[in-house]
């Protein structure tokens, strides 16, 4: 039986995302395991795990939004922008009001420029920034465009407040906490972080490593898997006949609908599409090429029956 698929795993505080992957590999005996978006060791929450061919769909998760709950402490700034770092500044946060925090958040909604933290896994000249930072080397980091779709104050217990953040790829919640503190003039750092949604996966449906291990012992762990196309269901879909499947398998572009020759029905160049067999097997990701009106195979997946 194929073990391809996706898991919605609840990463605990204190483990790296890499360590979670290693434990899943060890428990399930699946050789090819990966994750769909790093969480810092001190963060918890949804960590999508790919098994077998499941690792090949994570690049499409990159465009999906993520939701976090972030606990921020006012009055203390650290070099890592979170509680694990060294304190670099202290200011009395007592004068800061709830209304001031709400007003400050306005500036951080929408498309903004954000400077990544020095203690991050980004690379400069082939070296991780956190390695450079630990050696005391500072690098001038350019701000990068990020998209914060939603930013709300959930709880106000000064000097601590809780934010809910829905954001696009590349957003650092640690940087957001730091920047809000700078805006308020008293400094701040991230005290706790929970990812509550990553693409189609939500916290209330996530399984713990202990749940997974128990299911392995009971022989039911494969029931915890999601299909490969779980994160792609908002895309267009096509069902391919036997001849189209044959052409797909040899890498040929497909004309899915002759009616698209009508300019009024043309699809945007580069639009993705899910391809299925008449038996319902997920076969491939196709990409539209406007120049010739054909759909090119971008990723082709082996089906259950081909595994056997």
C-alpha positions as CSV (number, residue, x, y, z in Angstrom):
1,X,0.0,0.0,0.0
2,X,1.3,3.5,-0.8
3,X,2.1,5.8,2.1
4,X,2.0,9.0,0.0
5,X,0.1,11.8,1.5
6,X,0.1,14.7,3.9
7,X,-0.2,14.9,7.7
8,X,-1.6,17.8,9.7
9,X,0.8,17.6,12.7
10,X,0.8,19.6,15.9
11,X,4.4,20.7,16.5
12,X,5.1,21.0,20.3
13,X,7.1,23.8,21.9
14,X,10.8,22.9,22.2
15,X,11.3,20.8,19.0
16,X,12.7,22.0,15.8
17,X,10.7,21.3,12.6
18,X,13.6,19.2,11.4
19,X,13.4,17.1,14.6
20,X,9.7,16.5,14.0
21,X,10.4,15.3,10.5
22,X,13.1,12.9,11.8
23,X,10.7,11.5,14.4
24,X,7.9,11.0,11.8
25,X,10.4,9.2,9.6
26,X,11.5,7.0,12.4
27,X,8.0,6.2,13.6
28,X,6.3,5.5,10.2
29,X,9.4,4.0,8.4
30,X,8.6,6.2,5.4
31,X,12.0,7.2,3.9
32,X,10.9,10.4,2.2
33,X,9.4,12.9,4.7
34,X,9.4,16.7,4.7
35,X,7.6,19.7,6.2
36,X,5.7,22.5,4.6
37,X,6.9,25.5,6.5
38,X,9.4,25.9,9.3
39,X,8.2,26.8,12.8
40,X,10.8,28.1,15.3
41,X,11.6,25.7,18.1
42,X,9.8,27.8,20.7
43,X,6.7,28.0,18.6
44,X,3.9,25.4,18.4
45,X,1.0,24.6,16.1
46,X,0.2,23.4,12.6
47,X,3.2,21.8,10.8
48,X,2.2,20.2,7.5
49,X,4.2,17.0,6.9
50,X,4.6,15.4,3.4
51,X,5.1,11.7,3.1
52,X,6.5,10.2,-0.1
53,X,5.1,12.1,-3.1
54,X,3.5,14.5,-0.5
55,X,6.8,16.4,-0.3
56,X,6.4,17.4,-4.0
57,X,3.2,19.5,-3.4
58,X,4.6,21.8,-0.7
59,X,5.8,24.4,-3.2
60,X,2.2,25.1,-4.0
61,X,1.4,25.7,-0.3
62,X,3.8,28.6,-0.4
63,X,1.1,30.9,-1.8
64,X,-1.4,29.8,0.9
65,X,-2.0,32.1,3.8
66,X,-1.1,31.2,7.4
67,X,-2.7,32.3,10.7
68,X,-0.9,32.8,14.0
69,X,-1.7,33.8,17.5
70,X,1.2,35.8,18.9
71,X,1.8,36.8,22.5
72,X,3.8,40.0,22.7
73,X,5.5,41.6,25.7
74,X,5.9,45.4,25.7
75,X,8.9,47.2,27.3
76,X,11.6,44.6,26.6
77,X,13.5,44.3,23.2
78,X,15.8,41.3,22.5
79,X,18.4,40.6,19.9
80,X,16.4,37.6,18.5
81,X,13.1,39.5,18.7
82,X,11.7,36.7,21.0
83,X,12.0,35.4,24.6
84,X,15.0,33.2,23.8
85,X,17.2,36.2,23.0
86,X,19.4,38.6,25.0
87,X,17.8,41.7,26.3
88,X,19.1,44.7,24.4
89,X,16.7,47.5,25.7
90,X,14.2,48.1,28.5
91,X,11.6,50.8,28.7
92,X,8.6,51.4,31.0
93,X,5.5,50.2,29.1
94,X,3.1,51.5,31.7
95,X,2.0,54.6,29.6
96,X,1.1,52.5,26.6
97,X,-2.7,52.1,26.3
98,X,-4.8,49.6,24.4
99,X,-6.0,52.3,22.1
100,X,-2.3,53.1,21.2
101,X,-1.7,49.5,20.3
102,X,-4.8,49.3,18.1
103,X,-3.8,52.5,16.3
104,X,-0.2,51.2,15.8
105,X,-1.4,48.0,14.2
106,X,-3.0,49.9,11.3
107,X,0.5,50.6,9.9
108,X,1.3,46.9,9.6
109,X,-1.7,45.7,7.6
110,X,-1.7,45.1,3.9
111,X,1.4,45.0,1.7
112,X,4.3,46.3,3.8
113,X,8.1,46.1,3.9
114,X,9.6,44.0,6.7
115,X,13.2,43.6,7.8
116,X,13.9,39.9,8.7
117,X,15.5,39.2,12.1
118,X,19.2,38.7,12.2
119,X,18.6,35.4,14.0
120,X,16.9,33.6,11.1
121,X,17.6,30.7,8.7
122,X,18.0,33.1,5.8
123,X,21.3,32.8,4.0
124,X,23.9,35.5,3.2
125,X,27.0,34.4,1.1
126,X,26.0,30.7,1.7
127,X,25.9,31.1,5.5
128,X,22.8,31.1,7.8
129,X,22.2,34.5,9.4
130,X,21.8,32.9,12.8
131,X,25.3,31.5,12.5
132,X,26.7,34.9,11.6
133,X,24.8,36.5,14.5
134,X,26.2,34.0,17.0
135,X,29.7,34.9,15.9
136,X,28.9,38.5,16.5
137,X,28.8,39.5,12.9
138,X,26.1,42.0,11.8
139,X,24.7,42.1,8.3
140,X,22.7,45.0,6.9
141,X,19.4,43.3,5.9
142,X,17.2,44.9,3.3
143,X,13.4,45.1,4.0
144,X,11.4,42.6,2.0
145,X,7.8,42.9,0.8
146,X,5.3,40.8,2.8
147,X,1.5,40.7,2.9
148,X,-0.4,40.9,6.2
149,X,-4.1,40.3,5.3
150,X,-5.4,40.5,8.9
151,X,-4.0,41.8,12.1
152,X,-6.2,42.0,15.2
153,X,-5.8,42.6,18.9
154,X,-7.3,39.5,20.6
155,X,-6.3,40.2,24.2
156,X,-4.9,43.1,26.3
157,X,-3.3,42.3,29.6
158,X,-0.5,44.9,29.9
159,X,2.4,44.6,29.4
160,X,1.3,41.5,27.4
161,X,-1.1,41.5,24.5
162,X,-2.1,38.8,22.0
163,X,-2.4,39.3,18.3
164,X,-4.1,37.2,15.6
165,X,-2.2,37.5,12.3
166,X,-3.1,36.2,8.9
167,X,-0.2,36.6,6.5
168,X,1.4,35.5,3.3
169,X,4.8,33.8,2.7
170,X,8.0,35.2,4.2
171,X,6.4,37.0,7.1
172,X,8.3,36.9,10.4
173,X,6.0,37.3,13.3
174,X,9.1,38.0,15.5
175,X,9.9,41.0,13.3
176,X,6.2,42.1,13.5
177,X,6.3,42.0,17.3
178,X,9.7,43.9,17.4
179,X,8.5,46.5,14.9
180,X,5.2,47.2,16.8
181,X,7.3,47.8,19.9
182,X,9.5,50.2,18.0
183,X,6.5,52.0,16.7
184,X,5.1,52.4,20.2
185,X,8.5,53.6,21.5
186,X,8.9,51.1,24.3
187,X,10.2,48.0,22.5
188,X,8.7,44.6,22.5
189,X,9.4,40.9,21.8
190,X,7.5,37.8,20.9
191,X,6.8,35.7,24.0
192,X,4.8,32.8,22.5
193,X,3.6,31.8,19.0
194,X,1.0,29.3,17.8
195,X,0.3,28.6,14.2
196,X,-3.4,27.9,14.0
197,X,-3.8,27.5,10.2
198,X,-1.4,26.7,7.4
199,X,-3.3,26.5,4.0
200,X,-6.0,23.9,4.4
201,X,-4.8,22.6,7.7
202,X,-6.2,23.9,11.0
203,X,-5.1,23.5,14.7
204,X,-8.3,21.9,15.8
205,X,-7.8,19.0,13.4
206,X,-4.0,18.6,14.0
207,X,-2.7,15.4,15.5
208,X,0.2,15.2,18.0
209,X,3.3,13.0,17.6
210,X,1.8,10.9,20.4
211,X,-1.4,10.4,18.4
212,X,0.7,9.4,15.4
213,X,2.8,6.9,17.4
214,X,-0.4,5.4,18.9
215,X,-2.0,5.0,15.5
216,X,1.2,3.3,14.2
217,X,1.0,0.8,17.0
218,X,-2.6,0.2,16.2
219,X,-2.0,-0.1,12.5
220,X,-4.3,2.8,11.7
221,X,-1.9,5.7,11.1
222,X,-2.6,5.8,7.3
223,X,-6.1,6.9,8.2
224,X,-4.5,10.2,9.4
225,X,-3.2,11.1,6.0
226,X,-4.7,13.7,3.7
227,X,-4.7,13.2,-0.1
228,X,-1.9,14.9,-2.1
229,X,-4.3,17.4,-3.7
230,X,-5.7,18.6,-0.3
231,X,-4.1,22.0,-0.6
232,X,-5.0,22.5,-4.3
233,X,-8.8,22.2,-4.2
234,X,-9.3,25.9,-5.1
235,X,-7.8,25.3,-8.5
236,X,-9.5,24.3,-11.8
237,X,-9.7,20.5,-12.3
238,X,-9.8,18.3,-15.4
239,X,-10.6,14.6,-15.9
240,X,-8.4,13.0,-18.5
241,X,-9.4,10.1,-20.9
242,X,-7.0,7.2,-21.5
243,X,-5.3,8.8,-24.5
244,X,-4.8,12.1,-22.6
245,X,-3.3,10.1,-19.7
246,X,-0.9,8.3,-22.1
247,X,0.3,11.6,-23.5
248,X,0.6,13.0,-20.0
249,X,2.8,10.1,-18.9
250,X,5.3,10.9,-21.8
251,X,5.3,14.6,-20.9
252,X,3.2,15.9,-23.8
253,X,1.2,19.1,-23.5
254,X,-2.6,18.6,-23.6
255,X,-5.5,20.5,-25.3
256,X,-8.1,20.1,-22.6
257,X,-10.9,22.1,-24.3
258,X,-11.0,23.1,-27.9
259,X,-13.5,25.8,-27.0
260,X,-10.6,27.8,-25.5
261,X,-9.6,28.7,-29.0
262,X,-12.3,31.4,-28.5
263,X,-10.2,34.4,-27.2
264,X,-13.0,35.2,-24.8
265,X,-12.4,31.8,-23.1
266,X,-8.6,32.0,-22.8
267,X,-7.1,31.2,-19.4
268,X,-4.4,33.4,-17.8
269,X,-0.9,32.3,-18.8
270,X,0.5,30.1,-16.1
271,X,-2.8,29.1,-14.5
272,X,-2.6,25.8,-12.7
273,X,-5.0,22.8,-13.0
274,X,-5.4,19.5,-11.2
275,X,-5.6,16.5,-13.5
276,X,-7.5,13.3,-12.6
277,X,-8.1,9.9,-14.3
278,X,-11.7,8.7,-14.9
279,X,-11.1,6.5,-11.8
280,X,-10.6,9.6,-9.7
281,X,-6.8,9.2,-9.3
282,X,-4.9,12.5,-8.9
283,X,-2.4,12.4,-11.8
284,X,-0.7,15.7,-12.2
285,X,-0.4,19.5,-11.9
286,X,-0.8,21.1,-15.3
287,X,0.1,24.7,-16.2
288,X,-1.6,26.7,-19.0
289,X,0.6,28.1,-21.8
290,X,-1.3,30.9,-23.4
291,X,1.1,31.0,-26.4
292,X,-0.4,27.8,-27.9
293,X,-3.4,27.2,-25.7
294,X,-2.1,24.0,-24.3
295,X,-1.7,22.6,-20.7
296,X,1.8,21.4,-19.9
297,X,2.5,18.7,-17.3
298,X,4.4,20.4,-14.4
299,X,4.4,17.6,-11.9
300,X,3.2,14.1,-12.6
301,X,2.4,11.7,-9.8
302,X,2.4,7.9,-9.6
303,X,-1.0,6.4,-8.7
304,X,-1.7,3.8,-6.1
305,X,-2.1,1.1,-8.8
306,X,1.3,2.1,-10.3
307,X,3.0,1.7,-6.9
308,X,1.7,-1.8,-6.8
